[in-house]
Amino acid sequence: MLFRHYWLNSANLWLWGILGEDSAKGNDFIPAKDNALEFGARMQYPSPIGEAAISAHTRELEQGREYRLGLDYRYDGAIGAWLETSAGHFIDALPYVPAYSASASLGMDYVFDRGNGIACTLENMLSGIAKDDLSGLCRESWTGALMINYPLALLDTVSLVALSDWDGNTYAINAGWRRVYDYVSLDLTLGHSSETQYLLQLMISLNL
């Protein structure tokens, strides 16, 4: 169930209710109680240089309840930039579930005026948990990602994607070539990571 309302200045309000599933999704720590009602809201407000929004969501767990709050902002100027934050609070949950969780992502994108245009996107994400109270909040992970795309011609695009955590424990680098026809696309990827070492992959997709 979803309700949306738009104002003349493009501000908008979303209200929703969904049935929970007994499998974790996204960045959930634990799944919701199966078929229990989850509900939330989102208010988004535009400005001359971007838009800001606040979101809230709550769901029943097999044991306990989770409350989540999110804030995000998008800036559209000389470059594109965004900030996305979320915080979660678990009440009466299982002992292994932290009382609080928090995450923040900061990203930017820009197209360099070289050749056909070099599109670059950079994003960093920091997350943390607190077992009992907010004073015990500690960093759990800090990861970064870089993506570069360059169109060689109408049908061909090359790309480079790099992922790493800043503690140096894991990383992955993939270089790719993509050709797109009306009904078929070809993707060739050469990669290297700390887990799989070297990777060579060819994927053929039908676009019907």
C-alpha positions in Angstrom: 0.0 0.0 0.0 1.5 3.4 -1.1 0.1 6.9 -0.8 1.9 9.8 -2.5 1.1 13.5 -2.5 2.8 16.2 -4.6 2.8 20.0 -4.0 3.1 22.6 -6.7 6.7 23.4 -5.7 7.6 19.6 -6.3 7.7 18.8 -2.6 6.3 15.4 -2.0 5.1 13.1 0.8 5.1 9.3 0.7 3.3 7.0 3.1 3.5 3.2 2.8 2.6 0.0 4.5 4.0 -3.4 3.5 4.0 -7.0 4.8 7.2 -8.2 6.3 9.2 -11.1 5.0 11.2 -13.7 6.9 14.4 -13.0 4.9 16.8 -10.1 5.3 17.0 -7.6 2.5 19.3 -4.7 1.7 21.4 -3.7 4.8 19.0 -5.4 7.3 20.7 -7.1 10.2 17.9 -9.5 10.7 14.6 -10.3 8.8 11.2 -9.0 9.8 8.4 -11.1 11.3 6.7 -12.8 8.4 3.5 -11.1 7.2 3.7 -8.4 10.0 2.8 -4.9 8.9 5.7 -2.5 8.3 5.0 1.2 7.7 6.9 4.4 7.1 6.9 7.8 5.6 9.2 10.1 3.5 9.1 13.9 3.1 11.1 15.4 0.3 11.6 19.1 -0.2 13.4 20.8 -3.2 15.7 23.8 -3.2 17.3 25.9 -6.0 20.5 23.8 -5.8 19.1 20.4 -4.9 16.7 18.6 -2.6 16.6 17.2 0.9 14.5 14.5 2.5 13.7 12.7 5.8 12.4 9.2 6.0 11.2 7.0 8.8 10.3 3.3 8.9 9.4 0.7 11.6 9.0 -3.0 11.5 8.2 -5.9 13.8 10.9 -8.6 14.2 10.5 -12.2 15.3 11.6 -10.8 18.7 11.5 -7.0 19.3 11.0 -4.0 16.9 13.2 -1.8 14.8 12.9 1.9 14.2 14.9 3.5 11.4 15.4 7.2 10.5 17.1 8.4 7.3 18.3 11.9 6.1 19.5 12.5 2.6 20.5 15.5 0.5 21.3 15.9 -3.2 23.3 18.9 -4.6 23.1 19.8 -8.3 25.7 22.4 -9.2 29.1 22.4 -10.9 29.3 18.8 -9.7 26.7 16.4 -8.5 27.0 15.5 -4.8 24.9 13.6 -2.3 24.8 12.7 1.4 22.7 9.8 2.7 22.5 8.9 6.4 20.5 6.4 8.3 20.2 5.3 12.0 18.4 2.3 13.4 17.3 1.5 17.0 16.4 -2.1 18.0 14.2 -2.7 21.0 13.8 -6.0 22.9 15.7 -7.8 20.0 17.8 -11.0 20.2 21.0 -10.7 22.3 23.3 -10.7 19.2 21.5 -7.7 17.6 23.1 -4.3 18.4 20.9 -1.7 20.1 21.9 1.0 17.5 23.2 1.0 14.0 24.3 4.0 11.9 25.6 4.6 8.4 26.5 7.5 6.2 27.4 7.7 2.5 29.0 10.7 0.7 29.3 10.7 -3.0 29.9 12.9 -6.1 29.8 12.6 -9.8 31.2 14.7 -12.7 31.6 14.4 -16.5 34.9 15.6 -17.7 34.8 17.3 -21.1 37.3 15.1 -22.9 36.5 13.2 -26.0 33.0 11.8 -25.7 32.8 12.7 -22.0 34.4 10.8 -19.1 31.8 10.1 -16.4 33.3 9.6 -12.9 31.4 8.6 -9.8 33.1 8.4 -6.3 31.3 7.3 -3.1 32.4 6.5 0.4 30.3 4.7 3.1 31.0 4.6 6.8 28.9 2.3 9.1 29.0 1.6 12.8 27.1 -0.2 15.6 26.5 0.2 19.3 25.9 -2.9 21.4 24.1 -1.2 24.3 24.0 2.6 24.1 25.2 5.3 21.8 28.3 6.1 23.8 29.6 2.7 22.7 29.2 3.4 18.9 32.2 2.0 17.1 33.1 1.8 13.4 32.2 -1.4 11.7 33.3 -0.7 8.1 34.6 2.1 5.9 34.4 1.4 2.2 35.0 3.4 -1.0 34.0 2.9 -4.6 35.1 4.6 -7.9 33.4 4.1 -11.3 34.6 5.6 -14.6 32.6 5.2 -17.8 33.7 6.3 -21.3 31.6 5.8 -24.5 33.9 4.9 -27.4 31.1 5.1 -29.9 27.3 4.7 -30.2 27.5 1.0 -29.4 30.6 0.6 -27.3 31.4 1.7 -23.7 34.4 1.0 -21.5 34.4 1.2 -17.8 36.5 0.8 -14.7 35.1 0.0 -11.2 37.3 -0.1 -8.1 36.0 -1.1 -4.6 38.0 -1.1 -1.4 37.7 -0.9 2.4 40.0 1.7 3.8 41.4 -0.8 6.3 42.9 -2.6 3.4 41.3 -6.0 4.1 39.4 -6.4 0.8 39.5 -4.8 -2.7 38.3 -5.4 -6.2 39.1 -3.8 -9.5 37.2 -4.6 -12.7 37.7 -3.2 -16.2 34.9 -3.8 -18.7 33.8 -3.4 -22.3 30.1 -3.3 -23.3 28.5 -3.4 -26.7 24.7 -2.9 -27.1 22.6 -3.9 -30.1 18.8 -3.6 -30.4 18.2 -7.0 -28.8 21.6 -8.3 -27.6 24.2 -6.8 -25.4 27.8 -8.2 -24.8 29.7 -7.6 -21.6 33.4 -8.5 -21.2 35.0 -8.1 -17.8 38.5 -8.5 -16.6 38.9 -8.2 -12.8 41.2 -8.7 -9.9 40.3 -8.9 -6.2 41.7 -10.0 -2.8 39.3 -13.0 -2.8 39.0 -14.4 -6.3 42.4 -13.2 -7.6 41.9 -12.8 -11.4 38.5 -13.0 -13.2 37.6 -13.1 -16.9 33.9 -13.1 -17.8 31.9 -12.8 -20.9 28.1 -12.3 -20.6 25.6 -12.2 -23.4 22.2 -10.7 -22.6 19.0 -10.8 -24.7 16.9 -7.7 -24.5 13.4 -8.8 -25.6 
